[in-house]
Amino acid sequence: MLNHVALSSADLTKKIKNKEICLGGNLKLKIYGSLQCKSGKRMKRENRVFFHSDKQAIDAGFRPCTHCLHTKYKKWICSVQQ
């Protein structure tokens, strides 16, 4: 997990281009989603973290976004309710 405030704009761009960062998350809400998600784009920089994979995000205690990762959210909620 990488915190947005710890990365410069150039480092962030490089990591996204090299596919080291594939997902973004909200540190306070513990939700992760795609980098193109409209909900994710509105969050404050100090709350934004980045992940390489779904597994990394879930292992860190985050849940999928209901907007951009609806199918993954449905699977996640079913697994939590069992």
PyMOL Python script that loads the backbone (N, CA, C, O; Angstrom):
from pymol import cmd

cmd.read_pdbstr("""\
ATOM      1  N   MET A   1       0.850  -1.168   0.000  1.00  0.00           N
ATOM      2  CA  MET A   1       0.000   0.000   0.000  1.00  0.00           C
ATOM      3  C   MET A   1       0.899   1.235   0.000  1.00  0.00           C
ATOM      4  O   MET A   1       1.814   1.355   0.815  1.00  0.00           O
ATOM      5  N   LEU A   2       0.625   2.139  -0.917  1.00  0.00           N
ATOM      6  CA  LEU A   2       1.375   3.389  -1.020  1.00  0.00           C
ATOM      7  C   LEU A   2       0.457   4.561  -0.725  1.00  0.00           C
ATOM      8  O   LEU A   2      -0.650   4.636  -1.260  1.00  0.00           O
ATOM      9  N   ASN A   3       0.905   5.469   0.117  1.00  0.00           N
ATOM     10  CA  ASN A   3       0.122   6.652   0.440  1.00  0.00           C
ATOM     11  C   ASN A   3       0.383   7.740  -0.596  1.00  0.00           C
ATOM     12  O   ASN A   3       1.530   7.971  -0.978  1.00  0.00           O
ATOM     13  N   HIS A   4      -0.663   8.400  -1.048  1.00  0.00           N
ATOM     14  CA  HIS A   4      -0.551   9.414  -2.091  1.00  0.00           C
ATOM     15  C   HIS A   4       0.364  10.566  -1.682  1.00  0.00           C
ATOM     16  O   HIS A   4       1.136  11.062  -2.502  1.00  0.00           O
ATOM     17  N   VAL A   5       0.286  10.990  -0.443  1.00  0.00           N
ATOM     18  CA  VAL A   5       1.104  12.136  -0.017  1.00  0.00           C
ATOM     19  C   VAL A   5       2.594  11.790   0.005  1.00  0.00           C
ATOM     20  O   VAL A   5       3.429  12.695   0.014  1.00  0.00           O
ATOM     21  N   ALA A   6       2.944  10.502   0.015  1.00  0.00           N
ATOM     22  CA  ALA A   6       4.346  10.095   0.020  1.00  0.00           C
ATOM     23  C   ALA A   6       4.941  10.030  -1.383  1.00  0.00           C
ATOM     24  O   ALA A   6       6.141   9.805  -1.538  1.00  0.00           O
ATOM     25  N   LEU A   7       4.110  10.225  -2.405  1.00  0.00           N
ATOM     26  CA  LEU A   7       4.566  10.123  -3.796  1.00  0.00           C
ATOM     27  C   LEU A   7       4.538  11.478  -4.486  1.00  0.00           C
ATOM     28  O   LEU A   7       3.601  12.257  -4.307  1.00  0.00           O
ATOM     29  N   SER A   8       5.557  11.750  -5.264  1.00  0.00           N
ATOM     30  CA  SER A   8       5.525  12.951  -6.097  1.00  0.00           C
ATOM     31  C   SER A   8       4.646  12.656  -7.313  1.00  0.00           C
ATOM     32  O   SER A   8       4.333  11.497  -7.586  1.00  0.00           O
ATOM     33  N   SER A   9       4.259  13.671  -8.021  1.00  0.00           N
ATOM     34  CA  SER A   9       3.439  13.488  -9.227  1.00  0.00           C
ATOM     35  C   SER A   9       4.175  12.651 -10.265  1.00  0.00           C
ATOM     36  O   SER A   9       3.570  11.811 -10.931  1.00  0.00           O
ATOM     37  N   ALA A  10       5.470  12.877 -10.404  1.00  0.00           N
ATOM     38  CA  ALA A  10       6.267  12.120 -11.373  1.00  0.00           C
ATOM     39  C   ALA A  10       6.353  10.642 -10.978  1.00  0.00           C
ATOM     40  O   ALA A  10       6.231   9.765 -11.833  1.00  0.00           O
ATOM     41  N   ASP A  11       6.564  10.361  -9.678  1.00  0.00           N
ATOM     42  CA  ASP A  11       6.619   8.973  -9.206  1.00  0.00           C
ATOM     43  C   ASP A  11       5.286   8.272  -9.419  1.00  0.00           C
ATOM     44  O   ASP A  11       5.241   7.118  -9.842  1.00  0.00           O
ATOM     45  N   LEU A  12       4.207   8.976  -9.123  1.00  0.00           N
ATOM     46  CA  LEU A  12       2.873   8.404  -9.291  1.00  0.00           C
ATOM     47  C   LEU A  12       2.617   8.051 -10.751  1.00  0.00           C
ATOM     48  O   LEU A  12       2.156   6.951 -11.055  1.00  0.00           O
ATOM     49  N   THR A  13       2.910   8.968 -11.642  1.00  0.00           N
ATOM     50  CA  THR A  13       2.723   8.728 -13.076  1.00  0.00           C
ATOM     51  C   THR A  13       3.560   7.545 -13.543  1.00  0.00           C
ATOM     52  O   THR A  13       3.085   6.709 -14.310  1.00  0.00           O
ATOM     53  N   LYS A  14       4.790   7.475 -13.087  1.00  0.00           N
ATOM     54  CA  LYS A  14       5.685   6.383 -13.471  1.00  0.00           C
ATOM     55  C   LYS A  14       5.154   5.038 -12.974  1.00  0.00           C
ATOM     56  O   LYS A  14       5.166   4.056 -13.716  1.00  0.00           O
ATOM     57  N   LYS A  15       4.692   4.986 -11.741  1.00  0.00           N
ATOM     58  CA  LYS A  15       4.188   3.739 -11.168  1.00  0.00           C
ATOM     59  C   LYS A  15       2.898   3.285 -11.856  1.00  0.00           C
ATOM     60  O   LYS A  15       2.691   2.085 -12.035  1.00  0.00           O
ATOM     61  N   ILE A  16       2.043   4.206 -12.238  1.00  0.00           N
ATOM     62  CA  ILE A  16       0.825   3.841 -12.962  1.00  0.00           C
ATOM     63  C   ILE A  16       1.188   3.326 -14.353  1.00  0.00           C
ATOM     64  O   ILE A  16       0.636   2.325 -14.810  1.00  0.00           O
ATOM     65  N   LYS A  17       2.103   3.998 -15.016  1.00  0.00           N
ATOM     66  CA  LYS A  17       2.529   3.593 -16.360  1.00  0.00           C
ATOM     67  C   LYS A  17       3.185   2.213 -16.346  1.00  0.00           C
ATOM     68  O   LYS A  17       2.993   1.424 -17.271  1.00  0.00           O
ATOM     69  N   ASN A  18       3.960   1.922 -15.300  1.00  0.00           N
ATOM     70  CA  ASN A  18       4.632   0.629 -15.165  1.00  0.00           C
ATOM     71  C   ASN A  18       3.729  -0.444 -14.543  1.00  0.00           C
ATOM     72  O   ASN A  18       4.170  -1.566 -14.295  1.00  0.00           O
ATOM     73  N   LYS A  19       2.473  -0.092 -14.296  1.00  0.00           N
ATOM     74  CA  LYS A  19       1.471  -0.985 -13.706  1.00  0.00           C
ATOM     75  C   LYS A  19       1.857  -1.475 -12.313  1.00  0.00           C
ATOM     76  O   LYS A  19       1.468  -2.568 -11.902  1.00  0.00           O
ATOM     77  N   GLU A  20       2.622  -0.661 -11.592  1.00  0.00           N
ATOM     78  CA  GLU A  20       2.910  -0.946 -10.190  1.00  0.00           C
ATOM     79  C   GLU A  20       1.730  -0.527  -9.325  1.00  0.00           C
ATOM     80  O   GLU A  20       1.534  -1.054  -8.230  1.00  0.00           O
ATOM     81  N   ILE A  21       0.947   0.425  -9.825  1.00  0.00           N
ATOM     82  CA  ILE A  21      -0.271   0.892  -9.163  1.00  0.00           C
ATOM     83  C   ILE A  21      -1.427   0.638 -10.123  1.00  0.00           C
ATOM     84  O   ILE A  21      -1.429   1.125 -11.254  1.00  0.00           O
ATOM     85  N   CYS A  22      -2.407  -0.129  -9.658  1.00  0.00           N
ATOM     86  CA  CYS A  22      -3.565  -0.453 -10.505  1.00  0.00           C
ATOM     87  C   CYS A  22      -4.891  -0.029  -9.882  1.00  0.00           C
ATOM     88  O   CYS A  22      -5.894   0.111 -10.581  1.00  0.00           O
ATOM     89  N   LEU A  23      -4.892   0.177  -8.562  1.00  0.00           N
ATOM     90  CA  LEU A  23      -6.118   0.499  -7.835  1.00  0.00           C
ATOM     91  C   LEU A  23      -5.856   1.611  -6.830  1.00  0.00           C
ATOM     92  O   LEU A  23      -4.735   1.792  -6.355  1.00  0.00           O
ATOM     93  N   GLY A  24      -6.912   2.351  -6.517  1.00  0.00           N
ATOM     94  CA  GLY A  24      -6.819   3.398  -5.515  1.00  0.00           C
ATOM     95  C   GLY A  24      -7.785   3.114  -4.387  1.00  0.00           C
ATOM     96  O   GLY A  24      -8.812   2.469  -4.599  1.00  0.00           O
ATOM     97  N   GLY A  25      -7.471   3.589  -3.177  1.00  0.00           N
ATOM     98  CA  GLY A  25      -8.346   3.341  -2.038  1.00  0.00           C
ATOM     99  C   GLY A  25      -8.462   4.542  -1.134  1.00  0.00           C
ATOM    100  O   GLY A  25      -7.641   5.459  -1.178  1.00  0.00           O
ATOM    101  N   ASN A  26      -9.497   4.523  -0.311  1.00  0.00           N
ATOM    102  CA  ASN A  26      -9.731   5.567   0.668  1.00  0.00           C
ATOM    103  C   ASN A  26      -9.333   5.017   2.030  1.00  0.00           C
ATOM    104  O   ASN A  26      -9.963   4.086   2.532  1.00  0.00           O
ATOM    105  N   LEU A  27      -8.306   5.579   2.623  1.00  0.00           N
ATOM    106  CA  LEU A  27      -7.747   5.109   3.872  1.00  0.00           C
ATOM    107  C   LEU A  27      -8.754   5.170   5.022  1.00  0.00           C
ATOM    108  O   LEU A  27      -8.792   4.263   5.854  1.00  0.00           O
ATOM    109  N   LYS A  28      -9.559   6.210   5.078  1.00  0.00           N
ATOM    110  CA  LYS A  28     -10.519   6.354   6.179  1.00  0.00           C
ATOM    111  C   LYS A  28     -11.725   5.435   6.019  1.00  0.00           C
ATOM    112  O   LYS A  28     -12.197   4.857   6.999  1.00  0.00           O
ATOM    113  N   LEU A  29     -12.224   5.294   4.803  1.00  0.00           N
ATOM    114  CA  LEU A  29     -13.416   4.483   4.570  1.00  0.00           C
ATOM    115  C   LEU A  29     -13.103   3.009   4.320  1.00  0.00           C
ATOM    116  O   LEU A  29     -13.997   2.165   4.371  1.00  0.00           O
ATOM    117  N   LYS A  30     -11.833   2.701   4.051  1.00  0.00           N
ATOM    118  CA  LYS A  30     -11.402   1.330   3.754  1.00  0.00           C
ATOM    119  C   LYS A  30     -12.124   0.759   2.533  1.00  0.00           C
ATOM    120  O   LYS A  30     -12.601  -0.375   2.555  1.00  0.00           O
ATOM    121  N   ILE A  31     -12.197   1.567   1.461  1.00  0.00           N
ATOM    122  CA  ILE A  31     -12.814   1.165   0.196  1.00  0.00           C
ATOM    123  C   ILE A  31     -11.761   1.340  -0.889  1.00  0.00           C
ATOM    124  O   ILE A  31     -11.015   2.319  -0.881  1.00  0.00           O
ATOM    125  N   TYR A  32     -11.697   0.392  -1.826  1.00  0.00           N
ATOM    126  CA  TYR A  32     -10.780   0.527  -2.961  1.00  0.00           C
ATOM    127  C   TYR A  32     -11.535   0.371  -4.264  1.00  0.00           C
ATOM    128  O   TYR A  32     -12.590  -0.262  -4.312  1.00  0.00           O
ATOM    129  N   GLY A  33     -10.985   0.957  -5.331  1.00  0.00           N
ATOM    130  CA  GLY A  33     -11.627   0.875  -6.639  1.00  0.00           C
ATOM    131  C   GLY A  33     -10.643   1.194  -7.754  1.00  0.00           C
ATOM    132  O   GLY A  33      -9.443   1.345  -7.523  1.00  0.00           O
ATOM    133  N   SER A  34     -11.172   1.294  -8.959  1.00  0.00           N
ATOM    134  CA  SER A  34     -10.331   1.580 -10.123  1.00  0.00           C
ATOM    135  C   SER A  34      -9.821   3.018 -10.055  1.00  0.00           C
ATOM    136  O   SER A  34     -10.395   3.864  -9.369  1.00  0.00           O
ATOM    137  N   LEU A  35      -8.757   3.269 -10.762  1.00  0.00           N
ATOM    138  CA  LEU A  35      -8.188   4.620 -10.772  1.00  0.00           C
ATOM    139  C   LEU A  35      -9.080   5.604 -11.523  1.00  0.00           C
ATOM    140  O   LEU A  35      -8.929   6.815 -11.364  1.00  0.00           O
ATOM    141  N   GLN A  36     -10.010   5.101 -12.341  1.00  0.00           N
ATOM    142  CA  GLN A  36     -10.904   5.954 -13.116  1.00  0.00           C
ATOM    143  C   GLN A  36     -12.236   6.212 -12.413  1.00  0.00           C
ATOM    144  O   GLN A  36     -13.068   6.947 -12.944  1.00  0.00           O
ATOM    145  N   CYS A  37     -12.458   5.640 -11.253  1.00  0.00           N
ATOM    146  CA  CYS A  37     -13.734   5.764 -10.542  1.00  0.00           C
ATOM    147  C   CYS A  37     -14.011   7.218 -10.156  1.00  0.00           C
ATOM    148  O   CYS A  37     -13.149   7.895  -9.597  1.00  0.00           O
ATOM    149  N   LYS A  38     -15.216   7.685 -10.459  1.00  0.00           N
ATOM    150  CA  LYS A  38     -15.582   9.065 -10.133  1.00  0.00           C
ATOM    151  C   LYS A  38     -15.602   9.298  -8.628  1.00  0.00           C
ATOM    152  O   LYS A  38     -15.223  10.374  -8.165  1.00  0.00           O
ATOM    153  N   SER A  39     -16.033   8.316  -7.871  1.00  0.00           N
ATOM    154  CA  SER A  39     -16.047   8.460  -6.408  1.00  0.00           C
ATOM    155  C   SER A  39     -14.632   8.603  -5.871  1.00  0.00           C
ATOM    156  O   SER A  39     -14.377   9.426  -4.991  1.00  0.00           O
ATOM    157  N   GLY A  40     -13.722   7.810  -6.394  1.00  0.00           N
ATOM    158  CA  GLY A  40     -12.331   7.853  -5.942  1.00  0.00           C
ATOM    159  C   GLY A  40     -11.629   9.144  -6.296  1.00  0.00           C
ATOM    160  O   GLY A  40     -10.768   9.610  -5.550  1.00  0.00           O
ATOM    161  N   LYS A  41     -11.982   9.722  -7.415  1.00  0.00           N
ATOM    162  CA  LYS A  41     -11.332  10.963  -7.844  1.00  0.00           C
ATOM    163  C   LYS A  41     -11.680  12.140  -6.946  1.00  0.00           C
ATOM    164  O   LYS A  41     -10.958  13.137  -6.930  1.00  0.00           O
ATOM    165  N   ARG A  42     -12.785  12.041  -6.191  1.00  0.00           N
ATOM    166  CA  ARG A  42     -13.220  13.144  -5.329  1.00  0.00           C
ATOM    167  C   ARG A  42     -12.571  13.134  -3.954  1.00  0.00           C
ATOM    168  O   ARG A  42     -12.684  14.117  -3.222  1.00  0.00           O
ATOM    169  N   MET A  43     -11.899  12.059  -3.583  1.00  0.00           N
ATOM    170  CA  MET A  43     -11.368  11.970  -2.229  1.00  0.00           C
ATOM    171  C   MET A  43     -10.144  12.871  -2.034  1.00  0.00           C
ATOM    172  O   MET A  43      -9.453  13.232  -2.986  1.00  0.00           O
ATOM    173  N   LYS A  44      -9.909  13.211  -0.799  1.00  0.00           N
ATOM    174  CA  LYS A  44      -8.768  14.053  -0.461  1.00  0.00           C
ATOM    175  C   LYS A  44      -7.473  13.283  -0.649  1.00  0.00           C
ATOM    176  O   LYS A  44      -7.420  12.073  -0.429  1.00  0.00           O
ATOM    177  N   ARG A  45      -6.445  13.984  -1.052  1.00  0.00           N
ATOM    178  CA  ARG A  45      -5.132  13.380  -1.307  1.00  0.00           C
ATOM    179  C   ARG A  45      -4.599  12.658  -0.066  1.00  0.00           C
ATOM    180  O   ARG A  45      -4.011  11.583  -0.185  1.00  0.00           O
ATOM    181  N   GLU A  46      -4.798  13.230   1.109  1.00  0.00           N
ATOM    182  CA  GLU A  46      -4.264  12.604   2.326  1.00  0.00           C
ATOM    183  C   GLU A  46      -4.988  11.308   2.700  1.00  0.00           C
ATOM    184  O   GLU A  46      -4.470  10.521   3.493  1.00  0.00           O
ATOM    185  N   ASN A  47      -6.169  11.080   2.144  1.00  0.00           N
ATOM    186  CA  ASN A  47      -6.917   9.843   2.389  1.00  0.00           C
ATOM    187  C   ASN A  47      -6.667   8.782   1.324  1.00  0.00           C
ATOM    188  O   ASN A  47      -7.087   7.636   1.488  1.00  0.00           O
ATOM    189  N   ARG A  48      -5.991   9.143   0.236  1.00  0.00           N
ATOM    190  CA  ARG A  48      -5.831   8.235  -0.907  1.00  0.00           C
ATOM    191  C   ARG A  48      -4.596   7.353  -0.766  1.00  0.00           C
ATOM    192  O   ARG A  48      -3.499   7.822  -0.464  1.00  0.00           O
ATOM    193  N   VAL A  49      -4.814   6.057  -0.996  1.00  0.00           N
ATOM    194  CA  VAL A  49      -3.717   5.091  -1.022  1.00  0.00           C
ATOM    195  C   VAL A  49      -3.827   4.302  -2.318  1.00  0.00           C
ATOM    196  O   VAL A  49      -4.871   4.304  -2.970  1.00  0.00           O
ATOM    197  N   PHE A  50      -2.746   3.632  -2.686  1.00  0.00           N
ATOM    198  CA  PHE A  50      -2.720   2.885  -3.940  1.00  0.00           C
ATOM    199  C   PHE A  50      -2.307   1.439  -3.702  1.00  0.00           C
ATOM    200  O   PHE A  50      -1.535   1.133  -2.793  1.00  0.00           O
ATOM    201  N   PHE A  51      -2.846   0.554  -4.547  1.00  0.00           N
ATOM    202  CA  PHE A  51      -2.561  -0.873  -4.461  1.00  0.00           C
ATOM    203  C   PHE A  51      -2.175  -1.411  -5.831  1.00  0.00           C
ATOM    204  O   PHE A  51      -2.524  -0.847  -6.868  1.00  0.00           O
ATOM    205  N   HIS A  52      -1.441  -2.522  -5.801  1.00  0.00           N
ATOM    206  CA  HIS A  52      -1.075  -3.205  -7.038  1.00  0.00           C
ATOM    207  C   HIS A  52      -2.167  -4.198  -7.449  1.00  0.00           C
ATOM    208  O   HIS A  52      -2.375  -4.422  -8.641  1.00  0.00           O
ATOM    209  N   SER A  53      -2.866  -4.795  -6.475  1.00  0.00           N
ATOM    210  CA  SER A  53      -3.838  -5.844  -6.798  1.00  0.00           C
ATOM    211  C   SER A  53      -5.016  -5.833  -5.832  1.00  0.00           C
ATOM    212  O   SER A  53      -4.972  -5.214  -4.769  1.00  0.00           O
ATOM    213  N   ASP A  54      -6.070  -6.538  -6.236  1.00  0.00           N
ATOM    214  CA  ASP A  54      -7.240  -6.708  -5.372  1.00  0.00           C
ATOM    215  C   ASP A  54      -6.833  -7.412  -4.077  1.00  0.00           C
ATOM    216  O   ASP A  54      -7.263  -7.028  -2.989  1.00  0.00           O
ATOM    217  N   LYS A  55      -6.013  -8.428  -4.206  1.00  0.00           N
ATOM    218  CA  LYS A  55      -5.591  -9.202  -3.039  1.00  0.00           C
ATOM    219  C   LYS A  55      -4.874  -8.310  -2.031  1.00  0.00           C
ATOM    220  O   LYS A  55      -5.110  -8.412  -0.828  1.00  0.00           O
ATOM    221  N   GLN A  56      -4.013  -7.451  -2.515  1.00  0.00           N
ATOM    222  CA  GLN A  56      -3.282  -6.542  -1.631  1.00  0.00           C
ATOM    223  C   GLN A  56      -4.257  -5.629  -0.887  1.00  0.00           C
ATOM    224  O   GLN A  56      -4.094  -5.391   0.310  1.00  0.00           O
ATOM    225  N   ALA A  57      -5.261  -5.121  -1.587  1.00  0.00           N
ATOM    226  CA  ALA A  57      -6.246  -4.230  -0.964  1.00  0.00           C
ATOM    227  C   ALA A  57      -7.085  -4.974   0.069  1.00  0.00           C
ATOM    228  O   ALA A  57      -7.300  -4.473   1.173  1.00  0.00           O
ATOM    229  N   ILE A  58      -7.553  -6.152  -0.280  1.00  0.00           N
ATOM    230  CA  ILE A  58      -8.393  -6.931   0.644  1.00  0.00           C
ATOM    231  C   ILE A  58      -7.582  -7.374   1.856  1.00  0.00           C
ATOM    232  O   ILE A  58      -8.086  -7.355   2.979  1.00  0.00           O
ATOM    233  N   ASP A  59      -6.337  -7.769   1.641  1.00  0.00           N
ATOM    234  CA  ASP A  59      -5.471  -8.153   2.759  1.00  0.00           C
ATOM    235  C   ASP A  59      -5.217  -6.985   3.705  1.00  0.00           C
ATOM    236  O   ASP A  59      -4.964  -7.191   4.892  1.00  0.00           O
ATOM    237  N   ALA A  60      -5.283  -5.764   3.188  1.00  0.00           N
ATOM    238  CA  ALA A  60      -5.101  -4.562   4.016  1.00  0.00           C
ATOM    239  C   ALA A  60      -6.404  -4.149   4.699  1.00  0.00           C
ATOM    240  O   ALA A  60      -6.431  -3.146   5.411  1.00  0.00           O
ATOM    241  N   GLY A  61      -7.488  -4.910   4.491  1.00  0.00           N
ATOM    242  CA  GLY A  61      -8.758  -4.625   5.165  1.00  0.00           C
ATOM    243  C   GLY A  61      -9.700  -3.726   4.392  1.00  0.00           C
ATOM    244  O   GLY A  61     -10.641  -3.187   4.974  1.00  0.00           O
ATOM    245  N   PHE A  62      -9.477  -3.544   3.095  1.00  0.00           N
ATOM    246  CA  PHE A  62     -10.327  -2.702   2.269  1.00  0.00           C
ATOM    247  C   PHE A  62     -11.386  -3.551   1.575  1.00  0.00           C
ATOM    248  O   PHE A  62     -11.185  -4.747   1.362  1.00  0.00           O
ATOM    249  N   ARG A  63     -12.513  -2.934   1.223  1.00  0.00           N
ATOM    250  CA  ARG A  63     -13.567  -3.617   0.474  1.00  0.00           C
ATOM    251  C   ARG A  63     -13.702  -2.990  -0.903  1.00  0.00           C
ATOM    252  O   ARG A  63     -13.333  -1.830  -1.084  1.00  0.00           O
ATOM    253  N   PRO A  64     -14.228  -3.735  -1.888  1.00  0.00           N
ATOM    254  CA  PRO A  64     -14.409  -3.178  -3.236  1.00  0.00           C
ATOM    255  C   PRO A  64     -15.458  -2.055  -3.273  1.00  0.00           C
ATOM    256  O   PRO A  64     -16.411  -2.054  -2.494  1.00  0.00           O
ATOM    257  N   CYS A  65     -15.267  -1.124  -4.175  1.00  0.00           N
ATOM    258  CA  CYS A  65     -16.201  -0.011  -4.401  1.00  0.00           C
ATOM    259  C   CYS A  65     -17.487  -0.529  -5.037  1.00  0.00           C
ATOM    260  O   CYS A  65     -17.445  -1.367  -5.938  1.00  0.00           O
ATOM    261  N   THR A  66     -18.616  -0.038  -4.574  1.00  0.00           N
ATOM    262  CA  THR A  66     -19.900  -0.468  -5.143  1.00  0.00           C
ATOM    263  C   THR A  66     -20.153   0.159  -6.511  1.00  0.00           C
ATOM    264  O   THR A  66     -20.969  -0.356  -7.275  1.00  0.00           O
ATOM    265  N   HIS A  67     -19.485   1.240  -6.833  1.00  0.00           N
ATOM    266  CA  HIS A  67     -19.716   1.925  -8.104  1.00  0.00           C
ATOM    267  C   HIS A  67     -18.926   1.302  -9.245  1.00  0.00           C
ATOM    268  O   HIS A  67     -19.506   0.895 -10.252  1.00  0.00           O
ATOM    269  N   CYS A  68     -17.607   1.224  -9.095  1.00  0.00           N
ATOM    270  CA  CYS A  68     -16.770   0.778 -10.215  1.00  0.00           C
ATOM    271  C   CYS A  68     -16.441  -0.717 -10.178  1.00  0.00           C
ATOM    272  O   CYS A  68     -16.066  -1.291 -11.201  1.00  0.00           O
ATOM    273  N   LEU A  69     -16.575  -1.342  -9.025  1.00  0.00           N
ATOM    274  CA  LEU A  69     -16.266  -2.774  -8.892  1.00  0.00           C
ATOM    275  C   LEU A  69     -17.478  -3.520  -8.337  1.00  0.00           C
ATOM    276  O   LEU A  69     -17.365  -4.300  -7.392  1.00  0.00           O
ATOM    277  N   HIS A  70     -18.637  -3.263  -8.942  1.00  0.00           N
ATOM    278  CA  HIS A  70     -19.900  -3.785  -8.411  1.00  0.00           C
ATOM    279  C   HIS A  70     -19.904  -5.311  -8.303  1.00  0.00           C
ATOM    280  O   HIS A  70     -20.352  -5.849  -7.291  1.00  0.00           O
ATOM    281  N   THR A  71     -19.421  -6.006  -9.311  1.00  0.00           N
ATOM    282  CA  THR A  71     -19.409  -7.474  -9.295  1.00  0.00           C
ATOM    283  C   THR A  71     -18.508  -7.991  -8.176  1.00  0.00           C
ATOM    284  O   THR A  71     -18.878  -8.918  -7.456  1.00  0.00           O
ATOM    285  N   LYS A  72     -17.337  -7.398  -8.031  1.00  0.00           N
ATOM    286  CA  LYS A  72     -16.418  -7.805  -6.958  1.00  0.00           C
ATOM    287  C   LYS A  72     -17.013  -7.476  -5.591  1.00  0.00           C
ATOM    288  O   LYS A  72     -16.824  -8.222  -4.630  1.00  0.00           O
ATOM    289  N   TYR A  73     -17.739  -6.346  -5.506  1.00  0.00           N
ATOM    290  CA  TYR A  73     -18.387  -5.989  -4.247  1.00  0.00           C
ATOM    291  C   TYR A  73     -19.434  -7.034  -3.873  1.00  0.00           C
ATOM    292  O   TYR A  73     -19.522  -7.438  -2.714  1.00  0.00           O
ATOM    293  N   LYS A  74     -20.226  -7.473  -4.851  1.00  0.00           N
ATOM    294  CA  LYS A  74     -21.253  -8.478  -4.567  1.00  0.00           C
ATOM    295  C   LYS A  74     -20.630  -9.772  -4.043  1.00  0.00           C
ATOM    296  O   LYS A  74     -21.138 -10.365  -3.091  1.00  0.00           O
ATOM    297  N   LYS A  75     -19.536 -10.207  -4.657  1.00  0.00           N
ATOM    298  CA  LYS A  75     -18.839 -11.417  -4.186  1.00  0.00           C
ATOM    299  C   LYS A  75     -18.279 -11.195  -2.793  1.00  0.00           C
ATOM    300  O   LYS A  75     -18.352 -12.086  -1.946  1.00  0.00           O
ATOM    301  N   TRP A  76     -17.720 -10.016  -2.545  1.00  0.00           N
ATOM    302  CA  TRP A  76     -17.133  -9.702  -1.247  1.00  0.00           C
ATOM    303  C   TRP A  76     -18.209  -9.701  -0.165  1.00  0.00           C
ATOM    304  O   TRP A  76     -18.006 -10.283   0.901  1.00  0.00           O
ATOM    305  N   ILE A  77     -19.338  -9.065  -0.416  1.00  0.00           N
ATOM    306  CA  ILE A  77     -20.392  -8.968   0.591  1.00  0.00           C
ATOM    307  C   ILE A  77     -20.965 -10.345   0.901  1.00  0.00           C
ATOM    308  O   ILE A  77     -21.304 -10.632   2.049  1.00  0.00           O
ATOM    309  N   CYS A  78     -21.074 -11.201  -0.117  1.00  0.00           N
ATOM    310  CA  CYS A  78     -21.557 -12.573   0.119  1.00  0.00           C
ATOM    311  C   CYS A  78     -20.584 -13.343   1.003  1.00  0.00           C
ATOM    312  O   CYS A  78     -21.005 -14.094   1.883  1.00  0.00           O
ATOM    313  N   SER A  79     -19.294 -13.161   0.776  1.00  0.00           N
ATOM    314  CA  SER A  79     -18.307 -13.881   1.589  1.00  0.00           C
ATOM    315  C   SER A  79     -18.277 -13.379   3.024  1.00  0.00           C
ATOM    316  O   SER A  79     -17.998 -14.151   3.941  1.00  0.00           O
ATOM    317  N   VAL A  80     -18.558 -12.109   3.229  1.00  0.00           N
ATOM    318  CA  VAL A  80     -18.550 -11.530   4.579  1.00  0.00           C
ATOM    319  C   VAL A  80     -19.783 -11.974   5.355  1.00  0.00           C
ATOM    320  O   VAL A  80     -19.701 -12.197   6.562  1.00  0.00           O
ATOM    321  N   GLN A  81     -20.918 -12.107   4.686  1.00  0.00           N
ATOM    322  CA  GLN A  81     -22.171 -12.456   5.346  1.00  0.00           C
ATOM    323  C   GLN A  81     -22.251 -13.922   5.737  1.00  0.00           C
ATOM    324  O   GLN A  81     -23.114 -14.304   6.528  1.00  0.00           O
ATOM    325  N   GLN A  82     -21.372 -14.742   5.197  1.00  0.00           N
ATOM    326  CA  GLN A  82     -21.438 -16.182   5.519  1.00  0.00           C
ATOM    327  C   GLN A  82     -20.910 -16.502   6.868  1.00  0.00           C
ATOM    328  O   GLN A  82     -20.904 -17.667   7.268  1.00  0.00           O
TER     329      GLN A  82
END
""", "prot")
cmd.dss("prot")
cmd.show_as("cartoon", "prot")
cmd.util.cbc("prot")
cmd.orient("prot")
